[in-house]
Amino acid sequence: MNRLLDSHTPSPELTDYSILNYHMRLLGQLALVENSSMTIYDILQRKYVFVRNRFRELIDYDEKAAAEEGYAFFFRLMHPDDVLFVLDTSIRSLEHMAGVPHAERKDYKTVFEFRLRNREGKYIRFIQQLVNLELDLAGNMWLILILMDVNPNQQGGKQMLRSTMNMRTGKVIPFTEEKDERQSQLTKRELEILGLLAKGMASKEIAEQLFLSVNTVNNHRQNIIEKMDVSNTSEALSYAMRIGII
């Protein structure tokens, strides 16, 4: 993570901190009416420069420690099974944003899940969004906006879900997993079928549109339900919309 940030550190001469002040004023006003936790991470300074935490009473949050330690503080609160997943997601999200043309770097957001420990030692499921808020004048990533919400589905699935979306076009870019790793993401075909289900299409209609058999579509539907660890298609659609994969 640090090596990746080192390779994309913005230039001090090409950053205008009046822009940060503008965002801080705007987010400060939004925080009065929004329930989301809002944070800005400054890649140049390697620290959080703006924090409006809505969950101080919910998780074991120490504002001073969080400011001094940055993202490492949250890894200590995180469920041990989620740490590598979140690191991998953050790294691959930044790699993706660094790999697109400068003009497109602010078009994407990454949405993913994780669990944080509360004061009683219980883990609470959260949804987090990463957005490239500002670039330096050379197009390097500079300010990252982090939005965090309590997941309304605290049961969740056995697997943590994640995706990257182009906010301008609505196109979802699923994370691809290594062949020897346990499949934790929906396949492209499953995402396609989930999207058609969200439009109200029945299995027969989906089968006709995708040139598949009804049995194949129903098998995909069952795989979606099992991977998302929900009871039925309706719950799968509701959950998918909450985490931004459709």
N, C-alpha and C positions, 0 to 999 in steps of 0.2 A: 504493500500500500504506500509506504513512504517513498520507495523507489519510483513508483508511478507518479506520485505527486512531485517528486524532484524533477522528473523529466518534463513536467508540464507547468512548472512554477511560473506565474506571470511576472512581468518586469515591473519593478517599483516605479520606473519612469513612465510606464504606460498604463498606470492605474490612477483613476480619479476618485478619491475617497468622498467627494461630494455626492457621487452616485450612491455610495453605501449609505450615507446619511439620509438621502432621499428614501431609499428602501426601508431604512429603519423607522423613519417617521410613518411611512405608509403601513408597514406591518404592525407598528405599535397601535395604530388606530384600528386595524382589522382585528387585532388580538382582543380588543374590548368586546367584540361581538361574536368572534369565532371560538369554537371549542377545541380547535387544533392547537397542538404545541408547535411553535414556529421558531426555527433556528437558522441563522446564516453562518456558514463555515467559510472562513477566509483562507484560501489555499496559500496566499502569499505569506500571511502571518502564522499559518498553521494553528489557528485557534477559532473558537466560536466568538463572533463579534456581536451577535445579537441572539438573545434567548428569551422566549416567552413560554415558560413551561406551565401547562395546564394541569400537570399530573404530580405536583409536589406532594400532595397528600396521598396519592395512590401508589407511587413507587418510592423507594428509599433514595430520594434525590438530594444531593448536596451541591448547591449552586457554585460554591467556591471551588470544590474539587472538580466539578464538571468543567469550569472555566479554565482551570490549570492543566487538566489532563486531556481535554478534548475527547475524541471518540473512545479512547482507552477507558475512560470512566464508565461508559455505558456497557462496554464489554464485560466489566466486572459484575454488572447487574443482570447480564443476559443469561438465559438458560444455556448451560454448557453445550447442549446439542445444536444450538443456533449460531454460535460464534463463527465457526468456519463458513457456514452458509452465508451469514451477513457480510463477512469479509470478502468472500468470493463474489457475492452480488455487487458490493460496492466497487470492487476492483474492475469487474467486467462492465459495470455501468460507466465508470470513468473512461475505461478503454474504448468503449463504444462512442462516447461523446467526443473523445480525442480523435477518433478515426473518421468522423464525418466532416464535411466542409465547414469552415468557420461560420458561414452564414446560416448553417442548420444546427449549430450546437445548442441553441436555446430552445429548439423545437421539441426536445425529448424529455420524458420523465420516466424514472424507474420506480416501480411499486413493488414492495415486498413485505413479508411478515417476519416477526420475531417475538420472543417472549422476554419480559423484564420482571425481575423479582420485586414484590411489594414489601412493605414493612413487616408483614406477618410471615414472610418467606414463601408466599404463594406467587406463582408466575402468571402474569397478565399478558394476554395476546394483543399486540399492536400491529397497525399497518403504517408503513413509512413511505414517503414519496421523496425522491431526490430530483431536483430541477437545477439546471445550470442557469443561475440567475443573471450573472454578468460575466463578460470576458474583458481582458485587457485590450488595448488598442491594436495589438498584434493578433488577436483572436484566441489567445490562450485562456483556458478556464481559470476563473478567479473566485467568484462568489457562488457557493452552492446553497440553495434554499432547501431546507429539510422540514417537511411537514409530518407530524406524527399524530395518529388518532388511535383511540382504543378500538380494537376490532369488535364490532357488534356481535360477531359470532365467536364467543369465547371457547366453544367446543372445537371449532376449526377442523382442519384435517390433520392426518398423521404427518403429512408433508407440508413444509412451508412453501408457499407459492410466491412466484415473482415474475415480472414481465417488464419490458420497456415499451413505451408507447410514443408515437409521434403525435404530439398534441395538435399539430396543425392539420394532419391528414386523418388522424384516428387510427392509423395502422398500428397493430400490436406486433412486436418483435419478440417471440418467445425465446427464453434462454435455452440453448442446446446443451445437453449433458454429455459427458464422456461415455463411450460405449460400455465401459466396464463398471460404471457407476449405476446405482439403483435409479430407475426412472422416476423422477420426482415432478416432472412437468408434463402438461398435456402436449400431445403431438400436434403438428400443424393440422392434420386432418380432424383431430378432436376439437381443436380451437375453431376450425371452420364449421363443424357441425354445431358446436355450442353457439356460435354466432347466428346460425340459421334458426336454431331453436329459439333464440332470443327474439327473432322476428316473428315468432308464432307459427313456424312451419312444422308440420307433422312429419313423422319418419318417412312416410310414403313420398311426400313432396320433396324432402331432402334427398331421398334415394334417386328420384327422377332427375333432380337438378345436378347431382354429382355423379350420375351414372353408376350407382351402387345398388346392391340388393337391399331390401328393407331389413333383412336379417343382419347384414353388415352394419347398417346404420344403428340398429338396436344394440349390437355388440359394442359399438363405439360409445353409445349413450351409457351403457352399463360400465364401461371402462372409466368414463368421465366421473360417474357417481362414486366408483370405488376409489379413484385417485384423489378426489376432493373430499372423500370420507363424509359424504352426506347421504340422506335417505332417499332422495328422489331428484328428478330433473329440475323441478321448481326450486329446490334448495340450492342446487348446483348453479342455476342461473343467478339467483339472488346473491350468492357468495361471490361468483365471478364478477358481477357488476360492482360489488363493494370493493374488491381489490384491483379493479381496473383492467381485467384481462379481456373483457368484451365491452 
